[in-house]
Amino acid sequence: MAFDNLPASKPSPRRVKKDPIFCVGWRAFVSWCEPGVAVPLVDAAGNPLANDLADGQEVEIVSWRPRAREGLSYQIRRLSDGSEWWIAAGYLRRQRVAQPAQSGGA
């Protein structure tokens, strides 16, 4: 049965995703390059939280939450004291030390 009365559907373009993907139980490192400014963390309800996380601190991925508007979020646990927060995927990296930006020159 054909549905001639419906407009032709077009697939929506996919967003380019640059945020890293982590599995629950993996270790990650905080990626934050603004000294003196707190890393943007939230509680489970999305309220901002004060924190003392610093660039390069090791955390464990506890859970994750797909969020359409805000992007992917992870619940993290700091290994040194067990504190837990929610953080956007863009503020995490896989290596302890940030990798230098690649130059486009030859």
Residue pairs with C-beta under 8 A, 6 or more apart in sequence:
18 90
19 71
19 72
19 88
19 89
19 90
20 28
20 89
20 92
20 93
20 94
21 72
21 89
22 28
22 61
22 64
22 74
22 89
22 92
22 94
23 61
24 61
24 62
24 63
24 64
25 60
25 61
26 60
26 61
27 58
27 59
27 60
27 61
27 79
28 58
28 59
28 60
28 61
28 74
28 76
28 92
28 93
28 94
29 56
29 57
29 58
29 59
29 92
29 93
29 94
29 95
29 96
30 39
30 53
30 54
30 55
30 56
30 57
30 59
30 87
30 91
30 92
30 93
31 55
31 90
31 91
31 92
31 93
31 98
32 39
32 53
32 54
32 55
32 91
33 55
33 98
38 50
38 51
38 52
38 53
39 51
39 53
39 54
39 87
39 91
40 48
40 87
40 88
40 91
41 48
41 49
41 51
41 53
41 85
41 86
41 87
42 48
42 49
42 73
42 85
42 86
42 87
43 49
43 85
43 86
44 75
44 86
46 86
49 85
51 83
51 85
53 59
53 78
53 85
55 98
56 96
56 97
56 98
57 78
57 80
58 78
58 79
58 80
58 96
59 76
59 77
59 78
59 79
59 92
60 76
60 77
60 79
61 74
61 75
61 76
62 74
62 75
62 76
62 77
62 84
63 74
63 75
64 72
64 73
64 74
64 75
65 72
65 73
65 74
65 75
65 86
66 72
67 73
70 88
71 88
71 89
71 90
72 88
72 89
73 86
73 87
73 88
73 89
74 86
74 87
74 89
74 92
75 84
75 85
75 86
76 84
76 85
76 86
76 87
76 92
77 83
77 84
78 84
